[in-house]
Amino acid sequence: MSDAALEATETIRIDPAADSPYWRGALTWVTDGDVHRPWRLPPQRARRAHAPGLIEVAQMAAGVRVELVTDATALRLPLTFAYDTPGTLDVTVDGQLADRIALQGAHTLTHELPAGEHEVRIWLPQVGRTGVGTLELVGSTAAEPLPERPRWITYGSSISQCSAAAGPSETWPAIVATNLGWDLVCLGMSGQCHLDPIVEHAIAAQPADLISMCLGINIHNGGSFSERSFAPQVSGFLERVRDAHPGTPIAVITPIGSPEREASPSGAGFDLAGMRAALAEVVDVLAEEDPDVSLIDGLAVLGVHEAHLLPDGLHPDAEGYRLMGTRLTERLGALV
C-alpha cells in the first residue's frame, strides 16, 4: 500500500505510556519531542544508582513491545535506533513471525496485515537505544489490548537480555512468555546483574504474579561478592523483594554452564560451582518459612556438556536461547 493510500484511510493512533495496556515491558517512558524512549528502571533514581553501565542498559528495550488485537490493514511506526551494530525488530501476527528488519538510525516500519482481526506484536530490539513515535493502525475500526494475564518479572544478566538471539521475539524470556501467555517484564541487564538497590525498587514498583532471577555470572565475572558476602546479599535482596510481593512465587535460577568458569575463581575467589551451592543454601533457608521461593538448576537449563551452544564459552547462540526458552517454559510454567 502506498503512503498516499495509507493517508486516505481511517487510522487509530497509540502512544507509549507507563500505564498503557498496549505498550508493555517498560517501567516508564521518557518523551523527547515526538520520540518516546523506554526505561526499564526508574529514571528518577538513575543518579543514585552510581552505576552508569547499568543505567545505559536500562534504556535498552529488552522485552519491550506493543501488542494488541486489531483489524487494521497495516501498521506504521516511526523509529530511531542507535548502537554500534544494527538492531533487530520483530513483528509477529497470531504468534508467528511476520517480519524481521534491521534497524539503524531513523526508520518508519510499515507492515501490511491480512484481512480480518489478528493478534499483533511489535518487539523492539533487545539491545541499543530505541525511540518510537506514535503507532498508527491504518484502516482499523477496533484496537483492543490483550486480555489480562499473569505478569512475570525476570531479572538477570546478558544471558537474560540475549543479544545473540535470532530476534527480540526469540530471546528465552520472550519464548517463555509467548508459550505460556504471560505479560513479560524483562530486567536482563548485560554485564550489570549485581543485586543493585535500584533493581529492587523497579521490581517493587510493578505488579507481579511470578518473579524469577538468574543470578551469579556477572558477579563472578566482576568479582562483585566473595564467598563471605554473596549469600547474605542474595538473601537480603530476595527478602526485600518478598516484602514488596507477599505470596508471589519467586524462582532463583543458578548460572548456566560455562566450562572455563566452573572451577575457576573470580577476582573475589569464588567459582560458579560454589555460587550454585550458595544459591541453593539461600533458597533452602528461605523456603523453610516461605514455600513460594524455589530453585531452578541452571545446569539443567543449559549444561556444561552443551558448550557447543556457547560460542564464546559464556553466551548462548540463537539455538541455545531457543533451547533455554523451551526448558524454562516447563520449569517456570509449573510455578504459576
Sequence and secondary structure as in RCSB ss.txt:
>XXXX:A:sequence
MSDAALEATETIRIDPAADSPYWRGALTWVTDGDVHRPWRLPPQRARRAHAPGLIEVAQMAAGVRVELVTDATAL
RLPLTFAYDTPGTLDVTVDGQLADRIALQGAHTLTHELPAGEHEVRIWLPQVGRTGVGTLELVGSTAAEPLPERP
RWITYGSSISQCSAAAGPSETWPAIVATNLGWDLVCLGMSGQCHLDPIVEHAIAAQPADLISMCLGINIHNGGSF
SERSFAPQVSGFLERVRDAHPGTPIAVITPIGSPEREASPSGAGFDLAGMRAALAEVVDVLAEEDPDVSLIDGLA
VLGVHEAHLLPDGLHPDAEGYRLMGTRLTERLGALV
>XXXX:A:secstr
  HHHHHHS EEEE   TT SSEES SEEEEETTEEEEESS GGGHHHH  HHHHHHHTS TT EEEEEE  SEE
EEEEEEESSS EEEEEEETTEEEEEEEE EEEEEEEE  SS EEEEEE  SSSEEEE  EEEET S EE      
EEEEEESHHHH TTSSSGGGSHHHHHHHHHT EEEEEE TT  S  HHHHHHHHTS  SEEEEE SHHHHHHT S
 TTTHHHHHHHHHHHHHHHSTT  EEEE     GGGSSS  TTS  HHHHHHHHHHHHHHHHTT TTEEEE HHH
HS GGGGGG TTSSS  HHHHHHHHHHHHHHHHTT 
